[in-house]
C-alpha cells in the first residue's frame, strides 16, 4: 500500500528536528518512550517518518501560549509521512492521524496543516462527487455561463408559505439556483416537509410553464436517520439538490449521505473561521477540500472576492482554484466552487478572470434583492456582468448598453471593477 504525506507550518521552542520527531511519534507509536513489544521492525513498518524540514524564521516570543520557555522559537515547514497500513482508506482515521493530538503538544508553539497527499487507494474507497460541475449544470439547464444563485433571507422566521412566496419572485426573476440558509433546516416555525412541499409547488409550476427547473438546495442537515429521510423526500418531490453543513455533519455523515442520495450535495462550510482565521493554528482549505471532495461534495463554498468576511481575495482565489486539482490519476473529483458573501455584479468580472472558467455558482443576496430593478433586474445584472467577462469586455463598457448592469455598478461599487483586498 502507499504512503500518506502531510505538510505543516510548524513553530517550536525546541528545534524543528526535535518537534517533528515528537509529532511523528505521537501520531504513530503514540508514546514518549519505547515500550515492551515496540521493536525496531515495528517502528520501521508503522512509525511516521520525517521526510523534510525547512527553516523559515525565528522569533523571541511564541505565536501561541506554550508551556516550554525559550529565548528563540523556530518556524518552518515539515513534511511527515505514514504507511497507509496504519489507518487504511478511512478518511475519519486519516484525519485522526494528520490532525489529532499534535496541535496540543508542548513542543508546539504554532502548527497549521497546510497540505495532504493521499495515495491512489482512496479512489477505490470513496466515489467522490456524484454530479460535480457538469452534472449540476445539466440539472439546472445552464451550460455557457456561471450559475446565478441566491440565499433565502431572512435566514429564519419565514413560514413555509412565506419561503415559497419569496421563491416565486426569484424563479420569475430568472434565477438559476436558490439555497436554504444554513440556519434554516427543520425548525418548528418552518418544518422541512412543509417547506419542501410549498417550494416545490412553485418550482414545478414554473418548470411546467417554461420548461426550466430552478435548482433549490434544501438544507437536510440533521441527525443521520432524519437526514436520510429528508433526502428521500427531496428526491420523491422531484427536487434537484440537497444542502448540508460540513462541520456539524463530519466526514462520516457526509460520505454516508453521499452514498444514500442521488442528487448533488451543496456543501456549506459554516464555522470555517475556526480553522482559517489564525495563521498559527488550524487546517487549510486545501486540506479540507480534498477530504470533502473524496467524501462526496458536489458544491463547495469558497467565499467571494471583496467579501464581507476576513479572507483576502488571494486566499479566496487560491481556494477556488484548488478544486481543480485532480485527486487521483483516473478521477479528478471535480467539485463546483460557490462564491458568496457580499457578492454583486461588481465582482463578477474579477471572479471570472481569477479562476479562468465559468463552472461556478455565484450567489448574491443584496446584489439581487437590492437592485433598483428588483429581483429580475438583479439577476439580469449578474448575467450581463458574466456575459461581459466571458466576452472580454470591461463591465463598465458593457454597461453602457445594458441598463441593469449599469444600475448595479452605480449602486454597488466602482465601475472599473471590484478592487483587490489583500
C-alpha positions as CSV (number, residue, x, y, z in Angstrom):
1,X,0.0,0.0,0.0
2,X,1.0,3.6,-0.5
3,X,2.0,6.3,1.9
4,X,0.2,9.3,3.2
5,X,2.0,12.7,3.2
6,X,1.2,15.8,5.3
7,X,2.8,19.2,5.2
8,X,2.8,21.5,8.2
9,X,3.8,25.1,9.1
10,X,5.4,24.5,12.5
11,X,6.8,26.8,15.2
12,X,8.6,25.3,18.2
13,X,10.5,26.4,21.3
14,X,12.8,23.5,20.7
15,X,14.3,22.7,17.2
16,X,12.2,21.8,14.2
17,X,14.0,18.4,14.1
18,X,13.1,17.6,17.7
19,X,9.5,18.8,17.3
20,X,9.0,16.9,14.1
21,X,10.2,13.7,15.7
22,X,7.8,14.3,18.7
23,X,4.9,14.8,16.3
24,X,5.8,11.8,14.2
25,X,6.0,9.6,17.4
26,X,2.7,11.0,18.9
27,X,0.8,10.3,15.6
28,X,2.1,6.8,15.1
29,X,3.6,4.9,18.0
30,X,2.0,7.3,20.4
31,X,4.4,7.3,23.3
32,X,7.4,9.2,24.6
33,X,9.5,6.2,25.4
34,X,10.0,2.7,23.9
35,X,7.6,0.1,25.3
36,X,7.9,-3.7,25.5
37,X,6.9,-5.1,22.1
38,X,7.8,-2.0,20.3
39,X,10.6,-3.5,18.2
40,X,12.8,-1.8,15.6
41,X,10.9,-3.8,12.9
42,X,7.6,-2.5,14.2
43,X,8.8,1.1,14.3
44,X,10.2,0.8,10.8
45,X,7.0,-0.6,9.5
46,X,4.5,1.6,11.2
47,X,6.2,4.7,12.5
48,X,5.7,8.0,10.9
49,X,8.7,9.4,9.0
50,X,10.0,12.9,8.9
51,X,10.5,13.5,5.2
52,X,11.6,17.1,5.0
53,X,12.4,20.1,7.2
54,X,12.9,23.7,6.0
55,X,13.6,26.5,8.4
56,X,11.9,29.8,7.5
57,X,12.2,32.2,10.5
58,X,12.8,32.7,14.2
59,X,11.2,34.9,16.9
60,X,11.7,35.7,20.5
61,X,8.1,35.1,21.6
62,X,5.8,32.1,20.9
63,X,2.9,32.7,18.5
64,X,0.6,30.7,20.7
65,X,0.7,30.0,24.5
66,X,3.4,27.4,25.1
67,X,4.4,25.6,28.3
68,X,8.1,25.3,27.3
69,X,10.0,28.5,27.7
70,X,12.7,29.5,25.2
71,X,14.6,32.6,24.0
72,X,14.2,31.5,20.4
73,X,11.2,30.0,18.6
74,X,12.0,28.4,15.3
75,X,9.5,28.3,12.4
76,X,9.4,26.3,9.2
77,X,7.8,23.7,7.1
78,X,7.9,20.0,7.9
79,X,6.6,17.0,5.8
80,X,5.7,13.8,7.5
81,X,4.5,10.5,6.1
82,X,2.7,7.4,7.3
83,X,2.1,4.0,5.8
84,X,-1.5,3.5,4.7
85,X,-1.5,0.2,6.7
86,X,-1.7,2.3,9.8
87,X,-5.2,3.6,9.2
88,X,-6.4,2.2,5.9
89,X,-8.6,4.0,3.4
90,X,-10.7,5.7,6.1
91,X,-11.0,9.4,5.9
92,X,-12.0,9.9,9.6
93,X,-9.0,7.9,10.7
94,X,-6.7,9.7,8.3
95,X,-8.0,12.9,10.0
96,X,-7.2,11.5,13.4
97,X,-3.7,10.8,12.1
98,X,-2.8,14.1,10.4
99,X,-4.8,16.4,12.7
100,X,-5.1,14.7,16.1
101,X,-3.2,15.3,19.3
102,X,-0.3,17.0,17.6
103,X,-1.8,20.5,18.0
104,X,-1.6,20.5,21.8
105,X,1.9,19.1,22.1
106,X,4.2,21.1,24.5
107,X,6.9,21.3,21.8
108,X,4.5,23.2,19.5
109,X,4.0,27.0,19.7
110,X,2.2,27.2,16.3
111,X,1.0,24.5,13.9
112,X,-1.0,24.5,10.8
113,X,-1.8,21.6,8.5
114,X,-1.3,23.1,5.0
115,X,-1.5,20.2,2.6
116,X,-2.0,16.5,2.3
117,X,-1.3,13.9,-0.4
118,X,-3.5,10.8,-0.4
119,X,-2.4,7.6,-2.2
120,X,-4.3,6.1,-5.1
121,X,-6.1,3.6,-2.9
122,X,-8.6,6.2,-1.8
123,X,-10.0,6.5,-5.3
124,X,-11.4,3.0,-4.9
125,X,-12.7,3.5,-1.4
126,X,-14.5,6.8,-2.0
127,X,-16.6,7.6,-5.1
128,X,-16.4,11.4,-4.6
129,X,-18.9,13.8,-6.2
130,X,-21.8,12.1,-7.9
131,X,-22.6,15.1,-10.1
132,X,-19.9,17.7,-9.8
133,X,-19.8,20.6,-12.3
134,X,-21.2,19.1,-15.4
135,X,-23.9,17.1,-13.7
136,X,-25.1,20.2,-11.8
137,X,-25.1,22.2,-15.0
138,X,-27.2,19.6,-16.7
139,X,-29.8,19.5,-14.0
140,X,-30.0,23.3,-13.9
141,X,-30.0,23.8,-17.6
142,X,-27.1,26.2,-17.6
143,X,-24.2,25.5,-19.9
144,X,-22.4,28.6,-21.1
145,X,-22.1,30.9,-18.1
146,X,-21.9,30.9,-14.3
147,X,-25.0,29.7,-12.5
148,X,-26.6,32.7,-10.8
149,X,-27.9,31.9,-7.3
150,X,-29.1,33.4,-4.1
151,X,-29.9,32.5,-0.4
152,X,-33.3,32.6,1.2
153,X,-33.3,35.6,3.5
154,X,-34.3,36.4,6.2
155,X,-32.4,33.3,7.4
156,X,-35.1,32.3,9.9
157,X,-38.6,33.5,10.6
158,X,-40.3,32.8,7.3
159,X,-43.1,30.3,7.2
160,X,-43.2,27.6,4.5
161,X,-45.7,29.7,2.6
162,X,-43.5,32.8,3.1
163,X,-40.5,31.0,1.8
164,X,-42.4,29.8,-1.2
165,X,-43.6,33.3,-1.9
166,X,-40.0,34.6,-2.0
167,X,-39.0,31.6,-4.2
168,X,-41.8,32.6,-6.6
169,X,-40.3,36.1,-7.0
170,X,-36.9,34.6,-7.6
171,X,-37.8,32.0,-10.2
172,X,-40.0,34.5,-12.0
173,X,-36.9,36.8,-12.0
174,X,-34.8,34.3,-13.8
175,X,-32.7,32.8,-11.0
176,X,-30.8,29.5,-11.6
177,X,-30.2,28.4,-8.1
178,X,-31.6,29.0,-4.6
179,X,-30.4,27.6,-1.3
180,X,-31.7,27.5,2.2
181,X,-29.6,29.4,4.7
182,X,-27.6,27.2,6.9
183,X,-29.6,28.3,9.9
184,X,-32.8,27.1,8.3
185,X,-33.2,23.3,8.5
186,X,-36.2,21.8,10.3
187,X,-37.3,24.2,12.9
188,X,-40.9,24.3,14.3
189,X,-41.7,27.6,12.6
190,X,-40.7,26.2,9.2
191,X,-40.8,22.4,9.2
192,X,-38.8,20.7,6.5
193,X,-41.6,18.7,4.9
194,X,-43.9,21.7,4.7
195,X,-41.2,23.9,3.2
196,X,-40.3,21.2,0.7
197,X,-43.9,20.8,-0.4
198,X,-44.6,24.6,-0.7
199,X,-41.4,25.4,-2.5
200,X,-41.6,22.5,-5.0
201,X,-45.2,23.6,-5.9
202,X,-43.7,26.9,-7.1
203,X,-40.7,25.4,-8.8
204,X,-42.8,22.7,-10.6
205,X,-45.4,25.3,-11.7
206,X,-42.6,27.4,-13.2
207,X,-40.9,24.4,-14.8
208,X,-44.2,23.2,-16.4
209,X,-44.8,26.6,-17.9
210,X,-41.2,27.4,-19.0
211,X,-39.5,24.0,-19.4
212,X,-36.8,25.2,-17.0
213,X,-36.4,23.8,-13.5
214,X,-34.7,26.0,-10.9
215,X,-32.3,24.2,-8.6
216,X,-33.2,24.6,-4.9
217,X,-30.8,23.3,-2.3
218,X,-32.9,22.1,0.6
219,X,-31.0,22.0,3.9
220,X,-31.2,18.4,5.2
221,X,-28.6,18.8,7.9
222,X,-29.8,16.8,10.9
223,X,-29.3,13.5,12.7
224,X,-28.3,10.9,10.2
225,X,-31.6,9.0,10.2
226,X,-33.6,12.2,9.8
227,X,-31.2,13.4,7.0
228,X,-31.7,10.2,5.1
229,X,-35.5,10.5,5.4
230,X,-35.5,14.1,4.3
231,X,-33.1,13.3,1.4
232,X,-35.6,10.7,0.3
233,X,-38.4,13.3,0.5
234,X,-36.5,15.7,-1.7
235,X,-36.0,13.1,-4.4
236,X,-39.6,11.9,-4.2
237,X,-40.7,15.5,-4.6
238,X,-38.6,16.0,-7.7
239,X,-36.1,18.3,-6.1
240,X,-32.6,18.5,-7.7
241,X,-30.3,19.4,-4.9
242,X,-29.7,18.9,-1.1
243,X,-27.6,21.0,1.2
244,X,-25.5,20.0,4.2
245,X,-23.4,21.9,6.7
246,X,-20.0,20.2,6.6
247,X,-18.6,20.7,10.1
248,X,-21.7,19.7,12.0
249,X,-22.0,16.7,9.7
250,X,-18.5,15.4,9.7
251,X,-16.7,13.2,7.2
252,X,-18.7,10.1,8.2
253,X,-22.0,11.9,7.9
254,X,-21.0,13.4,4.5
255,X,-19.9,10.1,3.0
256,X,-23.0,8.3,4.4
257,X,-25.4,10.8,2.9
258,X,-23.5,10.8,-0.4
259,X,-23.9,7.1,-0.7
260,X,-27.6,7.4,0.1
261,X,-28.8,10.2,-2.1
262,X,-28.7,10.5,-5.9
263,X,-28.7,14.3,-6.0
264,X,-26.0,17.0,-6.0
265,X,-24.8,17.8,-2.5
266,X,-24.4,21.5,-1.9
267,X,-21.9,21.7,0.9
268,X,-21.6,24.8,3.2
269,X,-18.5,25.3,5.3
270,X,-20.2,27.4,8.1
271,X,-17.8,27.6,11.0
272,X,-14.8,27.9,8.7
273,X,-13.3,30.8,10.6
274,X,-12.3,28.4,13.4
275,X,-9.8,26.7,11.1
276,X,-8.8,29.6,8.9
277,X,-8.6,32.9,10.8
278,X,-5.4,32.4,12.7
279,X,-2.2,31.8,10.6
280,X,-0.8,30.0,13.7
281,X,-3.2,27.0,14.1
282,X,-5.7,25.2,12.1
283,X,-6.2,23.3,8.9
284,X,-6.1,24.9,5.4
285,X,-8.9,24.8,2.9
286,X,-6.5,23.0,0.5
287,X,-6.6,20.1,3.0
288,X,-10.3,20.2,3.9
289,X,-11.5,20.3,0.3
290,X,-9.6,17.1,-0.5
291,X,-11.4,15.3,2.3
292,X,-14.7,16.8,1.3
293,X,-14.4,16.0,-2.4
294,X,-13.4,12.4,-1.7
295,X,-16.4,12.1,0.7
296,X,-18.8,13.3,-2.0
297,X,-19.2,17.1,-2.0
298,X,-20.5,18.3,-5.4
299,X,-20.5,22.1,-4.5
300,X,-18.1,23.8,-2.1
301,X,-18.3,27.3,-0.7
302,X,-15.1,29.4,-1.2
303,X,-16.3,32.8,0.0
304,X,-16.0,35.6,-2.6
305,X,-13.9,38.4,-3.9
306,X,-14.2,41.6,-1.9
307,X,-16.3,39.6,0.6
308,X,-17.8,40.7,3.9
309,X,-15.5,38.5,5.9
310,X,-11.8,38.4,6.7
311,X,-10.5,36.3,3.9
312,X,-8.4,38.3,1.4
313,X,-9.0,37.9,-2.3
314,X,-5.8,36.0,-2.9
315,X,-7.0,33.3,-0.5
316,X,-10.4,33.1,-2.0
317,X,-9.0,32.6,-5.5
318,X,-6.5,30.0,-4.3
319,X,-9.3,28.1,-2.6
320,X,-11.4,28.1,-5.7
321,X,-8.6,27.1,-7.9
322,X,-7.7,24.2,-5.6
323,X,-10.9,22.5,-6.5
324,X,-9.4,21.9,-10.0
325,X,-6.6,19.8,-8.6
326,X,-7.1,16.1,-9.5
327,X,-7.2,13.8,-6.5
328,X,-6.2,10.6,-8.4
329,X,-4.7,9.6,-11.8
330,X,-8.1,8.3,-13.0
331,X,-10.6,10.6,-11.4
332,X,-10.4,14.4,-10.9
333,X,-13.2,14.5,-8.2
334,X,-14.1,18.0,-9.5
335,X,-16.4,20.0,-7.2
336,X,-18.2,23.2,-8.2
337,X,-16.9,26.4,-6.4
338,X,-19.6,28.5,-4.8
339,X,-18.9,32.3,-4.5
340,X,-21.0,34.2,-1.9
341,X,-20.8,36.8,0.9
342,X,-21.4,40.3,-0.3
343,X,-21.3,39.5,-4.0
344,X,-22.8,41.8,-6.7
345,X,-22.3,42.4,-10.4
346,X,-19.2,44.4,-9.5
347,X,-17.1,41.3,-8.6
348,X,-18.2,39.1,-11.5
349,X,-15.5,40.2,-13.9
350,X,-12.7,39.7,-11.4
351,X,-14.1,36.3,-10.4
352,X,-14.2,35.0,-13.9
353,X,-10.7,36.3,-14.7
354,X,-9.2,34.9,-11.4
355,X,-10.3,31.3,-11.9
356,X,-10.2,31.1,-15.7
357,X,-13.5,29.4,-16.2
358,X,-17.2,29.8,-15.6
359,X,-18.0,26.5,-13.9
360,X,-19.1,28.1,-10.7
361,X,-22.2,29.1,-8.7
362,X,-22.3,32.9,-8.0
363,X,-24.7,33.6,-5.0
364,X,-25.8,37.1,-4.3
365,X,-28.3,38.3,-1.8
366,X,-28.4,42.0,-1.6
367,X,-26.8,42.1,-5.1
368,X,-30.1,40.7,-6.4
369,X,-32.8,41.8,-3.9
370,X,-31.4,45.3,-3.5
371,X,-31.2,46.1,-7.3
372,X,-33.3,49.1,-8.4
373,X,-35.0,46.8,-10.9
374,X,-36.0,44.3,-8.3
375,X,-35.1,40.6,-8.5
376,X,-35.3,40.4,-12.2
377,X,-33.0,43.4,-12.5
378,X,-30.6,42.0,-10.1
379,X,-30.4,38.6,-11.9
380,X,-30.1,40.3,-15.3
381,X,-27.3,42.5,-14.0
382,X,-25.3,39.4,-12.9
383,X,-25.9,37.6,-16.2
384,X,-24.9,40.7,-18.1
385,X,-21.7,41.0,-16.0
386,X,-20.9,37.4,-16.8
387,X,-21.5,37.9,-20.5
388,X,-19.2,40.9,-20.5
389,X,-16.5,38.9,-18.6
390,X,-16.8,35.9,-21.0
391,X,-16.5,38.2,-24.0
392,X,-13.5,40.1,-22.6
393,X,-15.4,43.4,-22.4
394,X,-14.9,45.5,-19.3
395,X,-18.0,45.6,-17.2
396,X,-18.2,49.4,-17.2
397,X,-18.0,49.4,-21.1
398,X,-20.7,46.7,-21.4
399,X,-22.9,48.5,-19.0
400,X,-23.3,51.5,-21.4
401,X,-25.8,49.4,-23.4
402,X,-27.2,47.3,-20.6
403,X,-29.4,49.1,-18.1
404,X,-29.4,46.5,-15.3
405,X,-25.7,46.2,-15.2
406,X,-25.3,49.9,-15.3
407,X,-27.7,50.3,-12.3
408,X,-25.8,47.6,-10.4
409,X,-22.4,49.2,-10.9
410,X,-23.8,52.6,-9.9
411,X,-25.3,51.2,-6.7
412,X,-22.8,48.7,-5.6
413,X,-19.4,50.0,-6.5
414,X,-16.7,51.3,-8.8
415,X,-17.5,50.8,-12.5
416,X,-13.8,49.8,-13.1
417,X,-14.4,46.6,-11.1
418,X,-14.0,45.2,-7.6
419,X,-10.7,46.3,-6.2
420,X,-8.3,43.9,-4.6
421,X,-8.4,43.1,-0.9
422,X,-5.2,41.7,0.4
